[in-house]
């Protein structure tokens, strides 16, 4: 894991949240709920917030790419189809257990808030 890139991505994400809160408070953007939080608006300020969010996701993703010298790669994912989580991964315990707990937590949050 490349820590400087991870920290840059997290910092960019925090800046985008601060800009989004500023935009919502000034009426430049609108906040709503569509199963998950949604920000929408028009104009250059909304475009800037969207680009910052995309850049932060890109930096965080790139920070997890390992060097070519490492030989062990583990992966995993969770797909939510309605209330049913489908979990897959390469590790028998660590990644799958984490993803199952995360998927059930997300389903729990969706059920509570809807």
N, C-alpha and C positions, 0 to 999 in steps of 0.2 A: 504494500500500500504506500502510495506517495503522499505523505502527510502534508507537505506544503500545498499541493493541489486540493486536498480535502479541505484544509482550512480556508483556502481561497474560495472554494465552492460554497462552504457554509457561510462565510462572510458575505458573499454575493447574494445568497438566499436571504440572509437577515436584512441586507440593504433593500432587496426587492420587497420584503414584507413592510419595511418602514415606508418606502415610497408608496406602496399600495394603501397603507393606512392613511398616509397623507392625502393621497388622491381621493379616497372615499370620504375623508373628513371635509375636503374642499369641494366635493361635488364633481370632480373630474372623472371619477370612476364609480361604478355601482357594484355593491356586494350582494350576492344572493345564494340560495341553496338549491342545488339540483342533485340530490343524493350526496354530493360533496360540495365544498365551498367553491363558488364561481365568482370571478371578477370580470366585469366587462365594461367597456367604454370605447370611446373613439378619440382619435387625436394622438399627437406625438407622446404625451405623457403615458397613455395606456400602452402604446407600442414599446416605450422604454421599459416599463414594468414587465411586460411580456418577454422582452429580450433578456432582461436580467434574470428572470425565472428560468428561461431556457438555458442561458449561460451557466447558471448555478448547477442545474441538473447535469449538464455536460461535464463541468469540472469535477463534480462528485463522482460521476460514472468513470471518467478517465483516471481518477485517483486510485480506483480499485483494480486497475489493470496491472498485473504483476510483470516483473522483468522477465526476459527470455530465459534467465538462468533457473527459474523455479520450475520444478517438474510436476508438482501436484496441483491440480486445478479442481475445485469443487464448485458446483453450481446448484441452483434451486430456484423454484418459482411457485407462485400461488395464483390460481385463476378463480375468481368468484363468479359463479353463474347463479344468479339469484342468491339464495341463502346457502348454497352448497359450495364449499371450498374444494378445489381440486389442487393437490399439492404434489410436486415432483422435485427430485433432486438427486445428486450423485452420492451424497453421504447418507448412510443409514440412520444416523442418530442426530447429529448436531444441527444440520441445516433443515432436515425434515421436521424435527420437533419444533424448532423455532418458527418455521413457516406455518405449521399447523396451529400453534398458539396465536400467531399474528393473524391468520385468516379467521380463526374463531373470534378473536377480539374485534376485528373489523365487522364481522357479521353481527356481533353483539351490539356494537355502536350503531350500525344501520337500523337494527330492530328497535333500539331505544329511541333514536331521534326521528324515526318516521312514523 
